[in-house]
Amino acid sequence: YVCSTWGNNHFKTFDGDVYQFPGVCEYNFVSDCRDAYMEFSVHIQRALNSDGHPEIQYILVKNKDITIYLKPNLVVVDGRIVKTPYYASGVFIETSEIYTKIYAKLGMVLMWNQQDALMVELDNKFNNHTCGLCGDYNGIQIYNEFIKGDASYNSITFGNMQKISKPTAKCEDPDETQALPSCDEHRDECQKLLTSSAFSDCRFRLNLEMYIQACMQDKCACNGKTDSFCLCSTISEYSRQCSHAGGRPGEWRTENFC
């Protein structure tokens, strides 16, 4: 099971909820929530880059007693810059030009494209034991993320609850009263992109509607700008998730598209 975040502040929990949360503080992406001993945690911090697009600035991973700090093209373990591939006490870290990957023996794989997209895969021994933006991993959508007891949360409230409070942090919480636009006018275009023949092997492996909705939100947020971030980040995520589910996406990028 994977939890991921990508593009224009999209998140997909282990249980399959997809939501948007535009926070720019440091947040608990996923951590082991059992009280006695926290085996791992993954924190992320996003910020807008020079093009005004949200990117992940850094990722902070704690794995038992090791602390790993990731930035694009930089891996720091327990305060020391290390060369990859790096292996120590149950953690293997490898990097390529486009990915940083961490394999942790305790049952976690983390993959970051050094820009906007992060995917964490967890062993199912952590079922019902996680907290953070990835949710509780109990296999039930909505429950305990967006509905708890009698209370229901919108995605912004839920996201704000995952903030790591740091006395020095200067960051505003996103406004919880803001409704997302409906973006229906972009449905046809997004549907066409995601059902192209390149993705014929993906259709029955993934929840297509989820990605169509995310793509529609992207088109809205981009207000007619045609840069590749607006168009491509959700399609890239669909392609990654399809491969991860055992599918074989075809070549969907062209010279003039993404």
N, C-alpha and C positions, 0 to 999 in steps of 0.2 A: 504493500500500500504506500502511495506517495502523497505528500503534501507539496504544493508548489505555489510560487508567486512569480508574476511576470508582468512585463509591459506596463500598462497604464494603471498600476496599483491593483491588479487582479490577484485574488487568492483563491486557492482550491484546497479545502480541508481534507484530512484523511477520509472523512465520511462522505465527501463528495459535494459539500456545499461550495458554491462559487459566489464570491462577493468582492466588492471594491472597498479599499480603505486607503485613503491618501495621506497617512500620517508620516511625518518627517522626524520623529523622535527615535530613540532606540527601543525596540520592542522584543518581547519574547516570541520568537517564531515558533519554536517547539521546545518543550523541556519535559523531563521525567517529573511527574508530579507527586510521586509517593514521598511521604514525609521523611521517612527514616534516613534515606541516603539518595541524593539525586545523582543518577548515573551520568546524565548528560544534559546540556542545554545548548540551544542555538539562538543567538540574538542577531537581529539585523537593524541596520540604519540606512534609510533611503534619503536621497536629496535630489533636487532638480539639477540636471547638468546644464552646460552652457546653452544647449538647444531648448531648455525648458522641459526636458523629459525626465521622468523619475528614473533614477538608477540606484542600485544598491551600492552604497559607499564602502561599507565594511560588514563583515560577518564575524561574530565572536562565538567560538565553539568551546564548550567545556566538556571534556570527556574524562570521567572519573577525576584524576588529579592533574590532567594536562589542560592548558589553556592555549587554544589556537586562534590566531587573529589573521583574517584574510582580507587583503585589499587586491585590486587588480594587479597581477604580476608580483604579488608579495605574499609570502607566508611567514608568519612569526609564531614560533612555538615557545611558550614560557618566556616571552620577552626577547628571544634570540631569533634573528632572521635565519631561515634555514633554506637549503637548496632542496629541490625535489628531483626525483622521488625521495620521500622521507619516510622512514619507518621507525617507530618507537612505541613501546608499551601498548600494543594492541591497536595502534592507529597507523594507517598507511595513507600518505598524501601524494597525489600526483597532479602535475599541471601540464597543460599544453598551451598553444597560443590562444585557444578559445575557451578552455575549461579548467576549473580547479575541482578536483574530486577528493573526497575524504572517505575512506572505508574504515569503520570502527568495528572492532571485534565484538563489541557489546550488542551489535545488531542494527547499525545505522550506516546508510550511504548518503553522502551529501554531494550534490553536483551543482556548480555555479558557473554561468557563462561569463563571469567577470563583468557583467553589465547589469541587465534588468532581471534575469531569470534564475531562480533558485529552486531546486527540487530536493526534498529529503525523503528517503525511503526508510521505513522502520520495520523491524521484526515485529511479528504480531504478539510477542510476549509483552509488548507495551500497550496492548489493547486496553482502553478505558483508564490508562494511567498517564496521559499526556495533558499538558495545558499550553496555552499560547495561541497565536493566530491560526495554528493548524487544527485547533479544536481538541476534543477529548478522545478521539479514535475509538468510539464505542460502537461504530458501525451503524449508528442511527443519525440520519440527517437532521439538522435543525436543533435536536434536543441537546441541551446543556451548552450549546453555543449561542443560539439565538432565542431559545426558550428555556428558562430555568425556573422550575416551580411554577408560580403564577406570573412571573415577570417575562416579558418578551423584549428583546433588544434589537435595535437595528444594527447594521454592520459597523457603523461608525462608533456607536457606543461600545460594541464588542471589541473593536480594535483599540479604542482608547483605554480599555481595561487592561490591555496587555503591555502597557508602557512600563519601561524600566525606569523607576524614579532615580534620577541622578541630580544631586544638588546643583551641579554646574551647568546642566543642560538648558539651553535656551531654545525651546521649541514650543509652538502652539499646538494644542489639540485641535484636530479637525472639528468643524461645527456639526453637532449631532442632529440639528434640525433640518439640514439641507437635504432635499430629496434629489434623487438622480433623475436626469431627463429620460424620456421614454425611448427616443432614438429610433422609432419604428421605421422611419423613412430609409434607413440603411439596411433593413432586413434582407431585401432581395440580393443586394450586392454581396453581403457577407455570406449568405447561403450559397451563392454561386461559387465564391472562392473556396469555401470549405467542402463543397461537394464535387469539386473538379475531379477529373479522372485520376489525378495524381494521388488522391486520397481514397480511392475505392476500397483499399484494404483496411481503412481505418473506421469506416462508417459504423460497423457493428461492434467495434471494440470500445468506442467512447460515446459519451453522451453529447451528441452533436449540438443540440440546442444550447447547451451551456456555453460552447465556444462561439456560437452565432451571437448570443447575447453579449458576450465579452467584446467581440468584434464590433458590434453595434455601438457599445459604449465608447470604444476607441474612436470610431468615426465621428461620433458626437464631440468628443473631447478635442478632436483635432481640427474641428471647425473648417473643413475644406482644405487644410494643409495636406500636401500629398507626400510628405517625407516618409521614409521607409518605416520609422518607428511606429507611426500611426497605423500603417497598413499591415506591417509584417509581424509585430510581436506576438499577437494572438495566434496567427497562422503558424509561426515557428513553434509556439507552445503546443499546438494541436499535433504538429508533426513529431515533436519530441515525445509527447504522451502516447502517440500511436506506436512509435518504435518501442517505447517502454512496455506497452501492452502486447508486444509480440507482432505488431503489424509492420508492413513495409511501405512507408510512404514513398511515392515516386518523386521525380524531380519537379518540384513546384516553383522553384525560383527561376526567373528568366533574366535576360540581360536588362530588360527595362522594368522588371518587377522584383523588388527585394534583393 
